[in-house]
């Protein structure tokens, strides 16, 4: 009985529970999220605030010289001398390297000799023939005339004898021929005597000239002694003046008790010694001056003009020509005498006539040549000869200039003042114009060199400032300008070189030191939101989702600006105070119900305002500094 009653009780309770559940499901007071509609999306949101966003580009760089120059040779020659080491300070114009110039100097000496010969020939042509050369040519022409006349006379005699058919000659003909031989011999002896006299006169003149050379040296020596004595007199005068002044001061001090008698006596002794040395120097100068006067007078007394020497040489040359001409006359007269004597034995054969005609022709050719040579000397050089000689001089000058330049190129000097930062070659190496020998960094202000990705170059320009810190100067922050943004990127790294000019430092930083650079690329004012809040849209556009008062999401198209440090600037499409979804927005749809969940500090509850941010991006006076590190 009890079991049945318990069973009916349990069944009644079950039925009552079913009825209650069914009633609640039909009740109009049931919650909306149970009754119908999609499930709300869980999101986190913050309130958008106005502010400024600044962007800083963080880079690393290297300290280098403001100007660095490579010392390059212009010719390939072995290095013979070089003392500059890395770290040495050098000055502009200082000789740093000497290359082997042995071959160049030999070529220069040869070219200089050719130049002297060319210039001498050109001057000779310009000056014309010397008087002694004209005199020699005149004597040679007279000699040729005499030889020609003798040949003609001999030919006439032979022809007369042949036409007469004589078989012998009278004694008178032989005597006449002998007389001509005697006259020619006498003329030759007289010419020889004149030559001996002229040679003796020339020797005397040459001895006087030699004596003048010795005397000139004596004059020079005497002049040197005068100069030395003058210098000694100047020194002795200075010493005597100083000693006298010291003695006067000593005597004055002695009178007032400021110096002992012994010290005053020593000062007087020094003054007397200095005065004696001065007198001796004056006497030595007078003696030297007198010796110089006597040497100069003797030189002037025995002086022989250069023209007198030339005249004596000319007389010797003329006398030699006369001796030669008279000797030829003797030879011709002797030959004629032999022919006359030969005719006593019979008629003259035809070959004698032919020989006489040949001698006449030879004598005439020699006479014509002597006349032409004399005429050329008297007329001087032709314009063509002068032009040719000038061309030879110009060619020699150019050759000398070339080798002189080559010798000069073997000496390399510092183009600027600075410090040797790199020594590329050593003594014994062959310098090559394609490679530097030394690298010199100019002293003064230094540069920091860095490289920037091409996408960052648009935000850089010359004149903008940067903050630079150097490991070599701990705790020092420098404000420096950007001085150069290269127009092209390095083809290997695809990075664009940038240079910043350091201020003049009290202590120069070592080349190659590490530098950290922070470049402010500018700032913008607008609505600052986290970068995660921006949802990319088609066509490169962007949007954000807002939490509306009715707890639904609204997609709002926006225009973004500067991005930095995880934040983005909204320049259009968003107002301050709007609740922007910052988490859960990727799956949201426009109009979808949302439920704002409590989040990290800075994220307010649903429908409420978040706490005020302490981020610099939220206040215009303290812009957020975004950093892009390279």
Secondary structure by P-SEA (a helix, b strand, c coil): caaaaaaaaaaaaaaaaaaaaaaaaaccccccccccccccccbbbbbbbbbbbbbbbbbbbbbbbcbbbbbcccccccccccccccccccccccccccccaaaaaaaaaaaaaaaaaaaaaaaaaaacccaaaaaaaaaaaaaaaaaaaaaaaaaaaaaaaaaaccccccaaaaaaaaaaaaaaaaaaaaaaaaaaaaaaaaaaaaaaaaaaaaaaaaaaaaaaaaaaaaaaaaaaaaaaaaaaaaaaaaaaaaaaccccaaaaaaaaaaaaaaaaaaaaaaaaaaaaaaaaaaaaaaaaaacccaaaaaaaaaaaaaaaaaaaaaaaaaaaaaaaaaaaaaaccccccaaaaaaaaaaaaaaaaaaaaaaaaaaaaaacccaaaaaaaaaaaaaaaaaaaaaaaaaaaacccccccccccccccccccccccccccbbbbbccbbbbbbcccccccccccccbbbbbbbccccccccccccccccccccccccbbbbbbbbcccccccccbbbbbbbbbcccccccccccccccccccccccccccccccbbbbbbbbbccccccbbbbccccccccccccccccccccccbbbbcccccccccccccccccccccccccccbbbbbcc
